[in-house]
Amino acid sequence: MLLQKSVITIISDNGSDWGTDCMANIYNLGRFREEQKLDAFIWINYAQGHSCFNPIERMFSRLTDLLQGVIIDLDSSFKETSQQLNITLIDLCKY
C-alpha cells in the first residue's frame, strides 16, 4: 500500500486445471496480468502429497464438515433456475 503497487498471489494445488507446466495457463494468466496492469503476479503451487499445507484445501475440509447433511431443495414453484440458485446461495451464506 505504501508503494502503490498492485500485486496478486494465486495459490494452487498444481492439479490438471492449474498446472504450471500448461502453456494455456501461462498464456491466460499472463494476459490477465497485462489486462489488470499488475506490477507483480505470484503463482504458487504445492507439490503432490503436501496439500495438507495448502490453506485453501484446509478451508474446504472445514466447509465440507459444515455443509454435511444440508439438502438443497429445487422447488418447482420458481420460474427460473437462476432464482433457485439465488435462494440456494442465500441459504449457503448462513453457514
Stockholm file with secondary structure:
# STOCKHOLM 1.0

chainA/1-95         MLLQKSVITIISDNGSDWGTDCMANIYNLGRFREEQKLDAFIWINYAQGHSCFNPIERMFSRLTDLLQGVIIDLDSSFKETSQQLNITLIDLCKY
#=GR chainA/1-95 SS CTTCCCEEEEEECCCTTSCTTCHHHHHHHHHHHHHTTCSEEEEEECCTTCGGGCHHHHHHHHHHHHHTTCCCCCCTTSSSHHHHHHHHHHHHHTC
#=GC SS_cons        CTTCCCEEEEEECCCTTSCTTCHHHHHHHHHHHHHTTCSEEEEEECCTTCGGGCHHHHHHHHHHHHHTTCCCCCCTTSSSHHHHHHHHHHHHHTC
//
